[in-house]
Amino acid sequence: MSRFAANIRLLRIYKGWSQTELAAKVEVDKSLVAHWEAGRRKPTIDGALLLGKIFDTTVENLFEGNAKESTFFLATQAQNN
C-alpha cells in the first residue's frame, strides 16, 4: 500500500466517513476512492488539492508525509485526551 493510500484511508476513517461520503465531497465515484485507498490510482491535481483542504493538510503531506501529522488528526487526538 502506498503512503498516499494509507493516509487517505486513515484520514477518512478518523473523519468517520464512508468511501461514499468522501467521494461525494470530492465529487468522484466511490469506486475511485476505493482505488486510491488500494493504491491503484492517484487523484488529479485538482482532486489532491481538494483532499488537502478537506483533511486540513498539504498535498505533500498526503503523498509523502504521515497522516498522523495532519492538523485534523492532531486536533482529533487532542480532543480525545
For each residue, the residues with C-beta under 8 A, 3 or more apart:
1: 5 6 38 39
2: 5 6 39
3: 6 7 63 64 65 66
4: 7 8 36 39 42 62 63
5: 1 2 8 9 36 37 38 39
6: 1 2 3 9 10 67
7: 3 4 10 11 61 62 63 65 66 67
8: 4 5 11 12 22 33 36 37 51 62 67
9: 5 6 12 13 37
10: 6 7 13 14 67 68 73
11: 7 8 14 15 55 57 67 70 72 73
12: 8 9 15 17 19 22 33 37
13: 9 10 16 17
14: 10 11 72 73 76
15: 11 12 22 55 72
16: 13
17: 12 13 21 22 25
18: 21 22
19: 12 22 23 30 33 34 37
20: 23 24 30 33
21: 17 18 24 25
22: 8 12 15 17 18 19 25 26 33 54
23: 19 20 26 27 28 29 30 32 33
24: 20 21 27
25: 17 21 22 50 54
26: 22 23 33 43 47 50 51 54
27: 23 24
28: 23 32 33 43 47
29: 23 32 33
30: 19 20 23 33 34
31: 34 35
32: 23 28 29 35 36 41 43
33: 8 12 19 20 22 23 26 28 29 30 36 37
34: 19 30 31 37 38
35: 31 32 38 40 41
36: 4 5 8 32 33 39 40 41 42 43
37: 5 8 9 12 19 33 34
38: 1 5 34 35
39: 1 2 4 5 36
40: 35 36
41: 32 35 36
42: 4 36 48
43: 26 28 32 36 46 47 48 51
44: 47 48
45: 48 49
46: 43 49 50
47: 26 28 43 44 50 51
48: 42 43 44 45 51 52 59 62 63
49: 45 46 52 53 59
50: 25 26 46 47 53 54
51: 8 26 43 47 48 54 55 59 62
52: 48 49 55 56 57 58 59 61 62
53: 49 50 56
54: 22 25 26 50 51
55: 11 15 51 52 62 67 70 72
56: 52 53 70 71 72 75
57: 11 52 61 62 65 67 69 70 71 72
58: 52 61 62 65
59: 48 49 51 52 62 63
60: 63 64 65
61: 7 52 57 58 64 65 66 67 69 70
62: 4 7 8 48 51 52 55 57 58 59 65 67
63: 3 4 7 48 59 60
64: 3 60 61
65: 3 7 57 58 60 61 62 69 70
66: 3 7 61 69
67: 6 7 8 10 11 55 57 61 62 70 73
68: 10 73 74
69: 57 61 65 66 73 74
70: 11 55 56 57 61 65 67 73 74
71: 56 57 74 75
72: 11 14 15 55 56 57 75 76
73: 10 11 14 67 68 69 70 76 77
74: 68 69 70 71 77 78
75: 56 71 72 78 79
76: 14 72 73 79 80
77: 73 74 80 81
78: 74 75 81
79: 75 76
80: 76 77
81: 77 78
